Amino acid sequence: MAGSATATAGTIPAAPAHAGDRMDPKKLIAFFAMVLGMFMSILDIQIVSASLAEIQAGLSAGSDEIGWVQTAYLIAEVIMIPLSGTLARIISTRYLFAISAAGFTMASALAATATNIDQMIVYRAIQGFIGGGMIPSVFAAAFTIFPPSKRSIVSPIIGLIATLAPTIGPTVGGYLSHAFSWHWLFLVNIVPGIIVTLVTWNFIDFDKPELSLFKKFDWWGLISMGVFLGAMEYVLEEGNSNDWFNDQSITIAAVASGVAGIVFFYRAFTVDFPVVDLRAFSNRNFSFGSVFSFVMGIGLYGLTYIYPVYLGRIRGYDSLMIGETMFVSGLAMFFTAPIAGRLSTKMDLRLMMVIGFVSFAAGTFIMVHLTADWDFYELFIPQILRGFGLMMCMVPINNIALGTMPPSRIRGASGLFNLTRNLGGAVGLAVINTVLTNRQDVHYERLRENMDWGNPAAIDQMNNMTANFNTFGMDGASVAIKQMVGLATRQAVILSFSDVFLILTGLFVAMILGVAMIKKPAPQGGGGGGGGH
């Protein structure tokens, strides 16, 4: 392993040490093209989430099949993200990114032409796998081609893109499917994808290929990692809807993930050139930064999921209305990004994280008091707190985790860092769905116990509803019972949402305490993320 470390030392130029260094315009153009590519890749995680019903109707898919449009993308992407660091070492960032952008664009075009659900699942898997190579490359480039003095500008940009893209995904998807058709969820990638491919192919020159490493490529490590991460993602995505380990396929996937995980970790620590370099975790700041990234994944993807579920199930919003409501968080992130960048040069990064987690916790705590009547205005402040908290956390977390990594390890570390955010999202969604299901049943049983013939309030409500329906010539008693059951079910759903928000509040409060375990980061000149002192 020591040999593999030295094999790449110096292949990526270290960031200039002088705060006033002028950036090469060619590198700037390449970097912003890479940012656009990353934006498309992350956006596509959520862009279809608000429009699955339209895709289902267009492809005549079953309700048990349509979820795989998302799941296939996520499983493929989660395998590629940690692999990208190794591929970048072998074929260079230029070839990896340009090929990824071109492949992602072609897969998007294919997805738009899908005529059945099987084709769509295959195309989405290709799209997720190839697109996943673009995400870590941007983080690695940001911390290798820019001097530390520029990180107060660069880090908020990549933090904003990484968080804004999935947040506005439902908004963009809802608009496109309403204004045009679901095909445009994928066609919208083609022109930007062609531009990104051409620009990155011509302008990226950050490093050189090391094709000799291909001879030492760990194929068994790749297979075991693919099974380990892919099966884990499947269990997390499908577990709740399939009743977890009562379902044979979930059990088999869990066992396969466990066995493959053992093989993967064994090979990662024993072969000369592992498919993923896990030694980045020996850096304390990187390890803690990855933990916080995992939690941010829960907050980012979990809240992006639960708000639309509430608005759709309780308020009856369509995808466009949900997108318009959710856009508040995106605006809050957009306006907070430059503030966070500026503060990172003036403030202890740990204090920034505390402010971010406090904002997160405050937003979710307000949502604990959710009722069926909450609408855009009631959700306005919680969403602003969420968007503000995301950016206040993401900038220092990025800098703490990646800012102290040596240039030779930054590509592999970037893949692992992004993987933790995606896995956090997968775990968060699995837990949220499970809590919603289980707590809804618990709350419904408790509500039903109080809606009996011995409860005067329930009897009065029942009699009033019965009399009201009788005036319309209906069977008042039976209709009233159905209405009462519906009211109880809806209230149980709302109470289960409150439970989820309470759990998330506790998690973010715990993270405030966890910040105290991080050593005080070095000033930005030392790689911590502050600005040119």
KOLDRENPA-624660 format. One record per residue (C-alpha): residue in one letter; residue number from 0; x, y, z. Coordinates in Angstrom, 3 decimals, padded with zeros to 6 digits. Layout:
   residuo   num         c1         c2         c3
         A   NUM          X          Y          Z
...
This chain:
   residuo   num         c1         c2         c3
         M     0    000.000    000.000    000.000
         A     1    002.912    002.250    000.678
         G     2    004.002    001.791   -002.879
         S     3    000.629    002.798   -004.179
         A     4    000.761    005.978   -002.186
         T     5    004.071    007.021   -003.621
         A     6    002.957    006.096   -007.094
         T     7    000.704    009.101   -007.226
         A     8    002.582    011.553   -005.103
         G     9    003.109    014.650   -007.168
         T    10    000.800    013.674   -009.993
         I    11   -001.683    016.315   -008.882
         P    12   -000.023    019.686   -008.368
         A    13   -000.419    020.989   -004.853
         A    14   -002.329    024.220   -004.424
         P    15   -000.146    027.336   -004.593
         A    16    000.836    028.660   -001.226
         H    17    000.553    032.344   -001.998
         A    18   -002.744    033.954   -001.104
         G    19   -002.595    036.352   -004.007
         D    20   -001.878    033.772   -006.710
         R    21   -003.756    034.449   -009.912
         M    22   -005.889    031.577   -011.140
         D    23   -005.306    030.169   -014.621
         P    24   -008.431    031.083   -016.677
         K    25   -008.266    027.689   -018.375
         K    26   -008.555    025.945   -015.019
         L    27   -011.421    028.198   -013.987
         I    28   -013.366    027.383   -017.153
         A    29   -012.733    023.671   -016.622
         F    30   -013.787    023.866   -012.968
         F    31   -017.087    025.620   -013.666
         A    32   -017.862    023.123   -016.435
         M    33   -017.227    020.359   -013.893
         V    34   -019.552    022.098   -011.429
         L    35   -022.292    022.137   -014.082
         G    36   -021.756    018.416   -014.684
         M    37   -021.977    017.688   -010.962
         F    38   -025.154    019.773   -010.742
         M    39   -026.820    017.705   -013.473
         S    40   -025.789    014.427   -011.862
         I    41   -027.043    015.346   -008.379
         L    42   -030.180    017.027   -009.733
         D    43   -031.156    013.795   -011.461
         I    44   -031.369    012.009   -008.108
         Q    45   -034.493    013.991   -007.235
         I    46   -035.749    015.431   -010.527
         V    47   -038.025    012.439   -011.136
         S    48   -039.218    012.139   -007.527
         A    49   -042.144    014.548   -007.957
         S    50   -043.066    013.146   -011.381
         L    51   -043.076    009.375   -010.848
         A    52   -046.841    009.268   -011.404
         E    53   -046.452    010.814   -014.875
         I    54   -043.638    008.400   -015.766
         Q    55   -045.687    005.468   -014.444
         A    56   -048.642    006.445   -016.633
         G    57   -046.453    007.090   -019.659
         L    58   -044.746    003.687   -019.418
         S    59   -047.818    001.756   -018.216
         A    60   -045.781    000.591   -015.214
         G    61   -047.088   -001.029   -012.061
         S    62   -047.001    000.735   -008.708
         D    63   -044.450   -001.819   -007.451
         E    64   -042.170   -001.173   -010.439
         I    65   -042.045    002.607   -010.716
         G    66   -039.942    003.053   -007.574
         W    67   -037.066    001.358   -009.383
         V    68   -036.684    004.451   -011.568
         Q    69   -035.158    006.018   -008.450
         T    70   -033.652    002.925   -006.861
         A    71   -031.704    001.844   -009.970
         Y    72   -030.107    005.290   -010.247
         L    73   -029.141    005.387   -006.565
         I    74   -027.701    001.867   -006.441
         A    75   -025.541    002.466   -009.516
         E    76   -024.390    005.892   -008.341
         V    77   -023.419    004.731   -004.869
         I    78   -021.091    002.123   -006.433
         M    79   -019.400    004.591   -008.794
         I    80   -018.795    007.412   -006.310
         P    81   -016.059    005.685   -004.242
         L    82   -014.648    003.990   -007.362
         S    83   -014.125    007.322   -009.127
         G    84   -010.987    008.195   -007.166
         T    85   -009.201    005.060   -008.373
         L    86   -010.388    005.536   -011.950
         A    87   -009.169    009.152   -011.909
         R    88   -005.706    007.942   -010.881
         I    89   -005.593    005.402   -013.711
         I    90   -007.033    007.364   -016.644
         S    91   -006.776    010.952   -015.257
         T    92   -009.476    013.402   -014.228
         R    93   -009.766    014.671   -017.800
         Y    94   -010.703    011.332   -019.338
         L    95   -012.873    010.237   -016.396
         F    96   -014.911    013.429   -016.315
         A    97   -015.322    013.835   -020.079
         I    98   -016.325    010.171   -020.505
         S    99   -018.707    010.447   -017.546
         A   100   -020.321    013.601   -018.953
         A   101   -020.700    012.072   -022.414
         G   102   -022.081    008.805   -021.045
         F   103   -024.480    010.603   -018.716
         T   104   -025.765    012.686   -021.633
         M   105   -026.313    009.638   -023.833
         A   106   -028.034    007.743   -021.005
         S   107   -030.320    010.744   -020.459
         A   108   -031.276    010.700   -024.130
         L   109   -031.960    006.964   -023.948
         A   110   -034.127    007.414   -020.828
         A   111   -036.250    009.948   -022.730
         T   112   -036.858    007.357   -025.458
         A   113   -037.817    004.517   -023.079
         T   114   -041.045    002.778   -024.076
         N   115   -041.394    000.418   -021.104
         I   116   -040.348    000.270   -017.468
         D   117   -037.569   -002.290   -018.062
         Q   118   -035.801   -000.012   -020.517
         M   119   -036.182    002.940   -018.171
         I   120   -034.652    001.031   -015.239
         V   121   -031.629   -000.016   -017.329
         Y   122   -031.092    003.500   -018.694
         R   123   -031.435    005.041   -015.229
         A   124   -028.860    002.594   -013.847
         I   125   -026.428    003.551   -016.615
         Q   126   -027.167    007.231   -015.975
         G   127   -026.526    006.887   -012.240
         F   128   -023.345    004.844   -012.600
         I   129   -021.676    007.025   -015.210
         G   130   -022.928    010.279   -013.673
         G   131   -021.573    009.278   -010.266
         G   132   -018.043    009.726   -011.596
         M   133   -018.537    013.471   -011.935
         I   134   -019.453    014.260   -008.331
         P   135   -016.254    013.496   -006.357
         S   136   -014.036    014.870   -009.141
         V   137   -015.362    018.389   -008.503
         F   138   -014.600    018.216   -004.768
         A   139   -011.110    016.877   -005.513
         A   140   -010.444    019.588   -008.100
         A   141   -011.595    022.337   -005.751
         F   142   -009.047    021.347   -003.125
         T   143   -006.134    020.729   -005.494
         I   144   -006.204    023.425   -008.183
         F   145   -007.279    026.353   -005.976
         P   146   -004.987    027.947   -003.391
         P   147   -006.271    027.967    000.210
         S   148   -006.967    031.692   -000.057
         K   149   -009.651    030.992   -002.685
         R   150   -011.532    028.345   -000.694
         S   151   -013.855    030.890    000.878
         I   152   -015.228    031.332   -002.668
         V   153   -014.901    027.805   -004.048
         S   154   -016.178    025.800   -001.081
         P   155   -019.549    027.598   -000.915
         I   156   -019.985    027.009   -004.659
         I   157   -019.597    023.237   -004.444
         G   158   -021.512    023.153   -001.156
         L   159   -024.363    025.102   -002.743
         I   160   -024.499    022.833   -005.791
         A   161   -024.326    019.640   -003.718
         T   162   -027.253    020.748   -001.530
         L   163   -029.259    022.948   -003.890
         A   164   -029.495    020.386   -006.704
         P   165   -031.453    017.731   -004.770
         T   166   -033.515    020.407   -003.018
         I   167   -034.803    022.018   -006.221
         G   168   -035.011    018.684   -008.052
         P   169   -038.730    018.221   -007.288
         T   170   -039.393    021.839   -008.318
         V   171   -037.628    021.490   -011.658
         G   172   -039.123    018.056   -012.276
         G   173   -042.639    019.182   -011.422
         Y   174   -042.387    022.180   -013.723
         L   175   -040.960    020.241   -016.671
         S   176   -043.492    017.414   -016.468
         H   177   -046.383    019.908   -016.169
         A   178   -045.252    022.368   -018.833
         F   179   -044.020    019.766   -021.344
         S   180   -043.929    016.028   -020.572
         W   181   -041.970    013.588   -018.426
         H   182   -039.531    013.069   -021.328
         W   183   -038.106    016.529   -020.640
         L   184   -036.898    015.380   -017.231
         F   185   -034.120    013.710   -019.226
         L   186   -033.959    015.763   -022.433
         V   187   -033.048    018.834   -020.370
         N   188   -029.605    017.263   -019.739
         I   189   -028.581    016.927   -023.374
         V   190   -027.410    020.439   -024.321
         P   191   -025.606    021.146   -021.005
         G   192   -024.144    017.637   -021.154
         I   193   -022.641    018.219   -024.603
         I   194   -021.166    021.542   -023.445
         V   195   -019.666    019.985   -020.312
         T   196   -018.179    017.108   -022.315
         L   197   -016.496    019.395   -024.853
         V   198   -015.208    021.922   -022.311
         T   199   -013.813    019.375   -019.861
         W   200   -012.178    017.356   -022.648
         N   201   -010.381    020.449   -023.921
         F   202   -009.613    022.325   -020.700
         I   203   -008.916    019.819   -017.889
         D   204   -005.185    019.232   -017.433
         F   205   -004.929    018.816   -013.665
         D   206   -003.168    015.436   -013.761
         K   207   -001.794    012.726   -016.022
         P   208   -002.962    009.126   -016.571
         E   209   -001.136    006.320   -014.757
         L   210   -002.160    003.448   -017.002
         S   211    000.403    001.132   -015.396
         L   212   -001.856    000.965   -012.318
         F   213   -004.486   -000.816   -014.390
         K   214   -002.384   -003.986   -014.194
         K   215   -002.763   -003.951   -010.405
         F   216   -006.496   -003.152   -010.450
         D   217   -008.337   -005.171   -007.792
         W   218   -011.221   -006.755   -009.689
         W   219   -012.345   -008.860   -006.718
         G   220   -012.357   -005.689   -004.645
         L   221   -014.537   -003.990   -007.248
         I   222   -017.010   -006.887   -007.365
         S   223   -017.218   -007.136   -003.571
         M   224   -017.653   -003.357   -003.232
         G   225   -020.387   -003.368   -005.876
         V   226   -022.314   -006.143   -004.127
         F   227   -021.704   -004.620   -000.681
         L   228   -022.902   -001.101   -001.539
         G   229   -025.504   -002.090   -004.148
         A   230   -027.199   -004.676   -001.925
         M   231   -027.071   -002.303    001.047
         E   232   -028.714    000.458   -000.989
         Y   233   -031.395   -002.003   -002.135
         V   234   -032.142   -003.059    001.447
         L   235   -032.399    000.563    002.589
         E   236   -034.521    001.655   -000.385
         E   237   -036.918   -001.291   -000.519
         G   238   -036.854   -002.596    003.050
         N   239   -039.798   -000.678    004.467
         S   240   -042.152   -001.287    001.535
         N   241   -041.264   -005.012    001.547
         D   242   -041.633   -005.460    005.348
         W   243   -037.877   -005.709    005.895
         F   244   -036.567   -009.156    006.805
         N   245   -039.946   -010.809    006.442
         D   246   -039.240   -010.557    002.709
         Q   247   -036.879   -013.143    001.226
         S   248   -035.237   -010.781   -001.283
         I   249   -034.424   -008.247    001.452
         T   250   -032.906   -010.979    003.625
         I   251   -030.798   -012.328    000.750
         A   252   -029.602   -008.815   -000.139
         A   253   -028.681   -008.113    003.489
         V   254   -026.665   -011.332    003.767
         A   255   -024.980   -010.663    000.420
         S   256   -024.091   -007.128    001.526
         G   257   -022.629   -008.396    004.805
         V   258   -020.498   -011.107    003.183
         A   259   -019.333   -008.842    000.354
         G   260   -018.547   -006.124    002.902
         I   261   -016.188   -008.453    004.768
         V   262   -014.404   -009.354    001.510
         F   263   -014.227   -005.709    000.445
         F   264   -012.704   -004.456    003.717
         Y   265   -010.242   -007.373    003.824
         R   266   -008.972   -006.588    000.333
         A   267   -008.972   -002.836    000.955
         F   268   -006.387   -003.330    003.718
         T   269   -004.302   -006.120    002.163
         V   270   -003.831   -005.551   -001.591
         D   271   -001.196   -003.194   -003.002
         F   272   -003.652   -001.097   -005.019
         P   273   -007.114   -001.259   -003.396
         V   274   -010.167   -000.227   -005.386
         V   275   -010.888    002.332   -002.641
         D   276   -008.170    003.802   -000.428
         L   277   -009.642    003.735    003.074
         R   278   -006.523    005.202    004.685
         A   279   -008.109    008.638    004.398
         F   280   -010.017    007.749    007.572
         S   281   -006.732    007.812    009.496
         N   282   -007.009    011.602    009.216
         R   283   -009.081    012.593    012.257
         N   284   -010.632    015.651    010.659
         F   285   -011.618    013.636    007.600
         S   286   -013.230    010.951    009.767
         F   287   -015.279    013.440    011.761
         G   288   -016.092    015.392    008.621
         S   289   -017.421    012.188    007.055
         V   290   -019.635    011.533    010.086
         F   291   -021.068    015.025    009.820
         S   292   -021.484    014.538    006.059
         F   293   -023.481    011.364    006.801
         V   294   -025.793    013.333    009.088
         M   295   -026.084    016.110    006.525
         G   296   -027.204    013.469    004.040
         I   297   -030.004    012.538    006.424
         G   298   -031.019    016.166    006.775
         L   299   -030.696    016.963    003.067
         Y   300   -032.408    013.961    001.488
         G   301   -034.680    013.135    004.429
         L   302   -036.281    016.576    004.568
         T   303   -036.393    016.835    000.775
         Y   304   -038.471    013.651    000.928
         I   305   -040.735    014.254    003.924
         Y   306   -041.990    017.737    002.996
         P   307   -043.398    016.605   -000.379
         V   308   -044.938    013.508    001.257
         Y   309   -046.793    015.728    003.734
         L   310   -047.874    018.207    001.068
         G   311   -049.057    015.442   -001.244
         R   312   -050.806    013.143    001.246
         I   313   -052.271    015.692    003.642
         R   314   -052.628    018.882    001.600
         G   315   -053.348    017.215   -001.749
         Y   316   -050.720    019.222   -003.651
         D   317   -049.637    018.171   -007.129
         S   318   -045.960    018.026   -008.126
         L   319   -045.819    021.622   -009.366
         M   320   -047.387    023.037   -006.186
         I   321   -045.000    020.953   -004.083
         G   322   -042.058    022.288   -006.080
         E   323   -043.164    025.884   -005.642
         T   324   -043.464    025.386   -001.883
         M   325   -040.105    023.639   -001.588
         F   326   -038.328    026.371   -003.551
         V   327   -038.057    028.464   -000.381
         S   328   -035.251    026.237    000.909
         G   329   -033.371    026.621   -002.362
         L   330   -033.578    030.408   -002.193
         A   331   -032.386    030.361    001.419
         M   332   -029.349    028.270    000.399
         F   333   -028.581    030.532   -002.542
         F   334   -028.513    033.685   -000.416
         T   335   -026.679    032.001    002.468
         A   336   -023.815    030.604    000.334
         P   337   -021.820    033.865    000.008
         I   338   -022.448    034.639    003.685
         A   339   -021.123    031.206    004.674
         G   340   -018.080    031.663    002.435
         R   341   -017.310    035.017    003.993
         L   342   -017.798    033.772    007.548
         S   343   -015.458    030.828    006.904
         T   344   -012.578    033.346    006.658
         K   345   -013.539    035.134    009.879
         M   346   -015.028    032.515    012.202
         D   347   -013.996    029.253    013.829
         L   348   -015.405    026.573    011.511
         R   349   -016.713    024.653    014.515
         L   350   -018.823    027.640    015.544
         M   351   -020.233    027.830    012.005
         M   352   -021.240    024.178    012.267
         V   353   -022.921    024.792    015.618
         I   354   -024.909    027.677    014.126
         G   355   -025.902    025.455    011.204
         F   356   -027.028    022.536    013.378
         V   357   -028.917    024.888    015.717
         S   358   -030.737    026.305    012.677
         F   359   -031.493    022.779    011.460
         A   360   -032.756    021.701    014.878
         A   361   -034.906    024.834    015.243
         G   362   -036.514    024.234    011.843
         T   363   -037.379    020.600    012.590
         F   364   -038.568    021.436    016.131
         I   365   -041.076    023.933    014.730
         M   366   -042.370    021.134    012.479
         V   367   -043.026    018.918    015.513
         H   368   -046.197    020.991    016.023
         L   369   -047.441    020.205    012.505
         T   370   -051.192    020.118    011.842
         A   371   -053.320    019.276    008.799
         D   372   -053.829    022.996    008.134
         W   373   -050.169    023.924    007.680
         D   374   -049.536    025.450    004.292
         F   375   -046.918    027.527    002.484
         Y   376   -046.747    030.242    005.132
         E   377   -046.483    027.874    008.103
         L   378   -043.683    025.999    006.320
         F   379   -041.899    029.203    005.310
         I   380   -039.739    029.731    008.425
         P   381   -038.812    026.035    008.880
         Q   382   -037.666    025.877    005.272
         I   383   -035.575    029.042    005.593
         L   384   -033.955    027.618    008.746
         R   385   -033.271    024.390    006.873
         G   386   -031.680    026.118    003.864
         F   387   -029.613    028.444    006.061
         G   388   -028.509    025.545    008.274
         L   389   -027.464    023.405    005.317
         M   390   -025.091    026.006    003.922
         M   391   -023.703    026.991    007.322
         C   392   -022.822    023.334    007.892
         M   393   -021.729    022.238    004.419
         V   394   -018.989    024.829    003.898
         P   395   -017.057    024.081    007.113
         I   396   -017.665    020.314    006.817
         N   397   -016.183    020.303    003.296
         N   398   -013.171    022.303    004.445
         I   399   -012.585    020.273    007.607
         A   400   -012.868    016.922    005.830
         L   401   -010.917    017.633    002.622
         G   402   -008.888    020.755    003.375
         T   403   -006.084    018.894    005.189
         M   404   -005.777    015.905    002.843
         P   405   -002.497    015.619    000.879
         P   406   -002.846    016.057   -002.903
         S   407   -002.045    012.387   -003.554
         R   408   -005.045    011.222   -001.544
         I   409   -007.601    013.909   -002.304
         R   410   -009.317    012.047   -005.157
         G   411   -009.947    008.867   -003.178
         A   412   -010.931    010.844   -000.085
         S   413   -013.389    012.919   -002.107
         G   414   -015.160    009.763   -003.288
         L   415   -015.463    008.434    000.252
         F   416   -016.657    011.811    001.539
         N   417   -019.437    012.020   -001.053
         L   418   -020.351    008.386   -000.431
         T   419   -021.031    009.145    003.243
         R   420   -023.522    011.860    002.270
         N   421   -025.379    009.537   -000.093
         L   422   -025.407    006.681    002.416
         G   423   -026.678    009.106    005.046
         G   424   -029.535    009.971    002.717
         A   425   -030.310    006.284    002.090
         V   426   -030.250    005.427    005.801
         G   427   -032.287    008.526    006.629
         L   428   -034.994    007.696    004.079
         A   429   -035.173    004.091    005.307
         V   430   -035.529    005.179    008.944
         I   431   -038.035    007.921    008.106
         N   432   -040.242    005.560    006.111
         T   433   -040.096    002.925    008.833
         V   434   -040.959    005.438    011.567
         L   435   -043.817    006.867    009.497
         T   436   -045.287    003.407    008.952
         N   437   -044.882    002.092    012.488
         R   438   -045.853    005.250    014.343
         Q   439   -048.892    005.752    012.112
         D   440   -050.169    002.340    013.238
         V   441   -049.476    003.161    016.890
         H   442   -051.207    006.540    016.723
         Y   443   -054.187    005.119    014.845
         E   444   -054.726    002.464    017.519
         R   445   -054.593    005.092    020.272
         L   446   -057.009    007.373    018.437
         R   447   -059.390    004.483    017.761
         E   448   -059.409    003.581    021.462
         N   449   -060.726    007.083    022.231
         M   450   -063.359    007.040    019.493
         D   451   -065.726    004.611    021.200
         W   452   -069.309    004.786    022.396
         G   453   -068.163    005.840    025.857
         N   454   -066.632    009.094    024.631
         P   455   -069.270    011.901    024.658
         A   456   -067.279    014.095    022.259
         A   457   -066.970    011.248    019.758
         I   458   -070.695    010.449    020.075
         D   459   -071.657    014.093    019.498
         Q   460   -069.406    014.307    016.432
         M   461   -070.820    011.041    015.107
         N   462   -074.436    012.145    015.615
         N   463   -073.838    015.519    013.946
         M   464   -072.175    013.922    010.936
         T   465   -074.926    011.285    010.674
         A   466   -077.667    013.927    010.753
         N   467   -075.820    016.014    008.181
         F   468   -075.464    013.128    005.715
         N   469   -079.068    012.051    006.285
         T   470   -080.267    015.437    005.001
         F   471   -078.657    014.556    001.657
         G   472   -080.560    011.290    001.489
         M   473   -077.494    009.190    002.273
         D   474   -076.998    006.344    004.760
         G   475   -075.763    008.797    007.367
         A   476   -074.472    006.314    009.951
         S   477   -072.241    004.293    007.598
         V   478   -070.908    007.372    005.802
         A   479   -070.186    009.051    009.148
         I   480   -068.228    006.012    010.344
         K   481   -066.126    006.085    007.174
         Q   482   -065.521    009.797    007.671
         M   483   -064.463    009.233    011.289
         V   484   -062.050    006.492    010.218
         G   485   -060.621    008.831    007.577
         L   486   -060.154    011.620    010.132
         A   487   -058.423    009.252    012.531
         T   488   -056.140    007.938    009.790
         R   489   -055.161    011.418    008.658
         Q   490   -054.456    012.522    012.214
         A   491   -052.353    009.405    012.778
         V   492   -050.296    010.261    009.691
         I   493   -049.748    013.824    010.928
         L   494   -048.679    012.596    014.380
         S   495   -046.208    010.196    012.735
         F   496   -044.736    013.163    010.810
         S   497   -044.335    014.972    014.139
         D   498   -042.460    011.968    015.539
         V   499   -040.036    012.017    012.605
         F   500   -039.351    015.725    013.047
         L   501   -038.764    015.183    016.776
         I   502   -036.220    012.436    016.042
         L   503   -034.447    014.677    013.521
         T   504   -034.374    017.483    016.093
         G   505   -032.676    015.166    018.573
         L   506   -030.143    014.094    015.924
         F   507   -029.157    017.663    015.064
         V   508   -028.884    018.602    018.749
         A   509   -026.562    015.599    019.207
         M   510   -024.434    016.881    016.335
         I   511   -024.047    020.207    018.154
         L   512   -022.422    018.253    020.977
         G   513   -020.375    016.235    018.487
         V   514   -018.747    019.377    017.098
         A   515   -016.900    019.703    020.419
         M   516   -014.946    016.530    019.548
         I   517   -013.260    018.163    016.541
         K   518   -009.867    019.731    017.061
         K   519   -009.774    023.425    016.270
         P   520   -009.206    023.582    012.492
         A   521   -006.136    025.351    011.191
         P   522   -006.569    028.735    009.487
         Q   523   -007.340    028.505    005.803
         G   524   -003.762    028.823    004.791
         G   525   -003.252    025.532    006.592
         G   526   -006.029    023.895    004.672
         G   527   -008.844    024.295    007.120
         G   528   -011.052    026.480    005.062
         G   529   -010.721    030.020    006.151
         G   530   -009.478    032.681    004.008
         G   531   -006.235    034.322    003.241
         H   532   -004.734    035.136    006.501
